[in-house]
Amino acid sequence: MNLGYRYALDEAAYEFLGKLPRRERTRLLAFFRRLADNPFLPGDYQAKTAELAPLEVMLVEGDILVTWHADHAVKEI
């Protein structure tokens, strides 16, 4: 079920993606699409920003740590 969420990357993540081999980049982008399709997916653990905003953290592809926050007000991951 598509809830209308989309994912957005910050500049550091975008630059990191550009340096990955195509296969890893494709897998990571697929993970981001899964997050947008399931914005309530819990991470492996939770953290907080300096401003105490909640973050989900998950190890993806065996060695890439992905951190995200679901902003439900604007339907963005």
C-alpha positions, 0 to 999 in steps of 0.5 A: 500500500502506497501511503504517498511518502517520498524519501529525500537525501542530504548532501553527504548521502547523495555524494556517498551514493555517487561513489558507490559501485552501481550494484550497491547504489541500486540496492541502497536506493531500493532500501530507500524506496522500501522506507518510503513504502513503509514509513513506520519501519523500525530501525535496528535501534533508535537515536536522537539528534542534538535537537532530540529529534528521533532517528531510526538507525539500521545496518544495510547491505552489511556495512552501510549505516543508514539513519532516517527520520520519518516526517509524517506531516509532510510524508517524507523520509 
